[in-house]
Amino acid sequence: MHPPPPPPTTTTKDRNDTKPSLSVANFYGLQPEGLKNTQHESSSTTTAATTTSPYDCYVFVIYCPNHRKVAISKPDDRPIVWLPFTTSLITSIIDDYHYTDNAYNGVMIILTDNNENQMKILRQQNHPQPFNQCQCIEIFRLQSPQTSKFVVRQTYFVELNGSSNQQFVCCQDNKHVKWIAVDELLNNYVANLWGPELIQFLRQSMKKPILQQIQEYSLEKAYHFLPREVPRNIEESILRSARLTEKDVERLYTDFVEHCYPSTYQTFESFRCYMEKFGFNRRDCRLNSLFNAFNFKNNGFLSFHELLLGLATIEPDTVHGEWRVRFIFRYYNNNCTGNLDMNEFQKMISDMNPGLSSSSSAESIDLKMKQSANEIGTKIVNGKTVITCDDFVLAIGQHRFRGTSSLCRSTKSLFLQISRAMAAKALKKSDKFHNIESIIDQFQGICLNCKEKQYRLACHSIKLDSNGSIIDVSQIINYHNNQLKSPEELAAINYSNEFQFNMESSAPNLMIKLIREFHPNKGTNKKPNGLLENDKELLWKLITALCNDMNRLLDHEDRCVRILSPCYVIGDIHGNLDDLLTMEQVLWKRIPCVGSNFLFLGDYVDRGQWSVECCLYLMAFKILCPNKVTMLRGNHEVRSLQIFYSYKKECLRKYGETMGEKIWEITNQIFDKLPISATIDGTIFCSHGGIPKSAKTLQEINQIPRKLPEPEKESPIAWEILWSDPCHQQQFIEMCNFFDIDHHDTNGYLNNIRRGTAYHFNEFATTKFLANNGLTKMIRGHEVPQQGYQFHFNDGKCLTIFSSSHYCGNQNHCALVLIDQQQQIVRIIRLDTYNKF
């Protein structure tokens, strides 16, 4: 556990006593971290109120019995899922006679998407109401850590009446709300839950009669495990061991509430967003293990006490007792079975012995693991050799198994970081009011405390010539001596020196330079030449260096990579070096100074004559711009297909049997670890082939093993993503009729008879997969449209893109896609490569 220092947190504004009425200005969908400012202007008056979370609010479970759907929040920038809510500054439910009216107004705001004209129509006495009931199902009082006063979160169950109403159409997505099937929620098919209340309230409201609950969470409960002089239990012991004071607990309680509210728990999505402030990257694979370790109740979400005890456990100086030992066991028990299998135990042994973690020491790790397992004792459960938690705790307690004390510790006190962040926040408080437009602009993230970043000065200045090429690089004067302090910054300088700006000797820069020089002499399709055919020793050194760096980069990428726009999406390359270098001249000639992100959808090899050169170029591009370039795996990045087609033959033809076989194998070892899919802005799903039948959520995709030498055998999910194709409804029905299958029973998937593997998927399957994951569109490659692109389905929610012109002698064009969230546009770009041949 070695996270870098956290970024500073953001300003939280004080709350005054002004009490505005509920209005359209109070509704913003899901905005954890609080609606810190609300302002409403009427025709005659303007009222303003500043708030800080927590704040009084109304939460709504809006259910449509006709379609069995429920309304959820719909943020613009991330697919976070929670209940829609409105804010209302009520000081006391008992004293406020109109709180029910406010709840009705809140429902109207949500159902009409703040459309005042439609609200007026629906409020008319002779007009049928769009819902049968608006019943309070929970009153939750939360003690504010800033003021010690209680705020109220009221939850209402709203059932639409389902009557025919020309003025109101149910289950219509709008700017702030979308509708999803109840069964998807109750069966846990919905990803990225911000808090578990969505499912809890829905289950509660499905029961008849609906019972009202009254709950309260106070500072007194937050202090429940505050350590006494003589600890009463193991929980108090761990807090005392971490030297936590009442003030530390109060600060964490404040931080926790501000992060989660209106939810009062942390799901995994909320947890990893929270841990970003401690320097963790959202993609850090350790976060899933940490969440499991924190969640000792094993219910899928964290309470405040679980977070408190978890953070105390990983403090640098916490005593290594039974609580920490069980925490470490949960950390490595990723399967949450309660027993460590040998793969999980091997990961623990590797972390305990970092000097043995290289591939050359695999035998040493295996020997150490067997010795340690014998020291602890193993059992056979369901045919597998495992280590139980009790045996693990006992072996450490009896000193039969040593070395675990260093595991799962932060290098710095996280509570000290929280304390400093709170002090900085207090200094930045302001009573300045803002208008509604500025509030909406300010709160574009899910959690502002977690979103705020501190910019870091680049290590070098560069000089560009008129063609955009780098001709001079210089380190910024005195930067190293005066400002650099952390190992991360020193590593950044070394990376810049070694890779990005060393145009003469670094492997990726040299590789790109050699490929550019090779291009005019590459030969023809009938007589192709190979890069460095006459200097195979140099080529092998460069390829080895590239593959080593690629391995390190890919070890930290998710199976489904999150990418932000602006982003260029590029389809199949298939060894077309001409088109690839044309893209370079048009889109990224200033390597490594590229402004946009680049996503390649796979199929870099086979069919074309320069597959070796294309995949080496893209690997070098990825190394030079690791956070800007993402390479997905295509179905041709698989050995069995390359043997059948041309990539292996190309390697052997250009470099001989021995060297060609080595080049083919080492590049395929990189292909084995490439990500399987990506999302852009949390809205667009991207893959080489399509969506998987075997998985409903992105979490399941992220659980695909990192290394897949034989994806067909090792991961049905990955194989289906690589090979599947979209199919229009009429064609889908015709195929079903041909095979005497009722298309209603297929769930939108049918065996892909054209490919001989994987599936055809129709619009129904696509819509369901996208909805499950808070997505709206998908982009894929895998097929060759004549114009370079093709839209599928009625609303064009699926787009095929192909980026290799004249594929196999065909007269197709080269195209790519630009995603620009700022302009909210998906733009098709065709490159003028058609007439170059």
Number of C-alpha atoms within 10 A of each C-alpha: 15 12 15 18 15 19 19 21 22 20 18 24 20 18 18 13 11 13 13 18 17 22 20 19 16 23 22 23 20 26 25 24 25 24 22 21 25 22 19 18 13 8 5 5 7 10 13 18 20 20 21 19 25 28 24 23 22 24 24 28 26 25 26 21 13 12 14 13 20 25 26 24 23 25 22 18 14 17 22 24 23 26 27 26 29 26 25 24 20 23 15 13 14 9 9 10 10 12 18 15 10 19 26 17 19 26 24 23 23 25 24 18 19 20 13 14 9 16 17 10 15 18 14 10 8 8 11 17 18 23 19 13 14 19 20 22 21 19 18 17 18 22 20 22 20 14 9 11 12 20 22 24 24 21 24 26 22 23 19 19 18 16 15 11 13 6 12 18 13 20 21 12 15 14 14 20 22 20 22 21 19 20 13 16 19 14 9 14 17 23 21 20 22 29 25 20 16 23 19 11 18 18 13 17 22 11 9 7 8 13 12 15 12 10 11 13 14 15 16 10 13 18 16 12 22 20 22 12 8 9 15 11 11 13 20 20 22 26 26 21 18 22 14 16 14 11 11 17 22 16 18 22 21 19 20 20 24 25 27 25 21 28 21 20 23 28 23 22 18 23 22 22 22 22 16 21 25 22 14 21 17 17 15 14 14 16 19 17 19 24 25 26 26 26 24 17 12 13 10 13 23 26 15 18 19 19 20 22 22 23 20 25 29 26 21 17 16 19 18 17 17 15 18 25 22 16 22 26 26 26 25 24 22 19 14 15 10 15 25 24 21 17 13 18 21 20 15 20 21 18 16 17 13 10 10 18 16 11 9 9 12 13 11 14 22 15 12 17 20 15 13 18 19 12 17 19 14 19 13 11 12 7 7 11 15 21 23 20 18 12 16 22 21 15 17 20 15 10 12 13 18 13 11 16 16 13 17 23 20 19 15 18 17 20 19 11 17 21 16 14 20 21 12 15 16 14 9 12 13 11 12 9 15 15 13 17 9 11 16 14 9 13 19 15 20 24 21 21 24 22 19 14 15 10 7 7 11 13 19 15 11 14 11 13 10 6 9 14 15 18 11 12 15 12 15 13 11 9 13 14 8 8 10 15 10 10 10 11 17 14 11 13 18 13 14 18 18 17 21 20 22 16 20 12 12 18 23 29 23 17 25 20 14 15 20 14 12 16 17 9 12 19 14 9 10 7 8 13 18 22 21 16 13 11 10 16 12 12 18 15 11 19 21 16 15 23 20 13 17 21 15 11 16 20 13 13 19 23 24 23 21 18 20 18 16 19 22 22 25 26 32 29 29 27 25 24 24 20 21 18 18 15 19 13 13 9 15 19 17 16 19 21 17 14 13 18 21 25 24 26 32 31 26 32 29 25 20 22 25 27 25 24 24 23 20 21 23 19 26 26 22 22 23 24 19 15 12 20 22 28 24 26 27 29 24 24 25 21 20 12 14 20 13 11 15 17 27 23 18 24 23 17 13 19 21 15 12 10 17 18 15 16 19 19 15 15 20 18 18 20 27 19 22 27 27 28 31 26 21 26 21 19 21 19 27 28 28 31 30 29 31 25 21 15 17 22 20 22 16 14 22 17 12 20 14 18 17 18 17 13 19 16 10 14 15 17 22 27 24 25 28 32 24 26 25 24 20 14 17 10 11 20 18 13 16 18 12 9 9 9 14 10 17 9 9 14 13 21 25 21 16 17 11 10 12 9 14 26 27 25 26 24 22 13 19 23 17 18 23 21 23 22 22 25 20 16 20 23 25 30 31 24 17 23 18 16 15 24 25 16 14 15 16 10 9 12 17 23 18 26 28 31 30 30 30 21 21 11 7 10 13 21 23 29 25 23 23 19 22 18 17 8 8 9 11 13 12 15 14 17 17 14 18 15 9 9 7
